């Protein structure tokens, strides 16, 4: 996921997200998949590097929860490049044999 974000590979990233997926930013803004991918393509959201500190995945049948803490170098919404300590709490669902992210909530840690 992070590799696709850094490469601005919205096709690969889009394949990881369900059609109705929502990204909840640390500001509380709820961003639908289409808008999120468009902002990456347009250079509004720019990701440069990611160092993961922890990752926990819990699978229960056809659903899963993935919680990761990472230091993300990014420049977003016209701001300069900063290192963000981000905790991403994601819900996934198995669809047609593939895991898709349905909801991701981002906060700091």
Secondary structure, 3 states (H helix, E strand, C coil): CHHHHHHCCHHHHHHHEEEEEEEECCCCCEEEHHHHHHHHHCCCEEEEEEEEEEEEEEEECCEEEEEEEEEEEEEECCCCCEEEEEEEEEEEEEECCEEEEEEEEEEEC
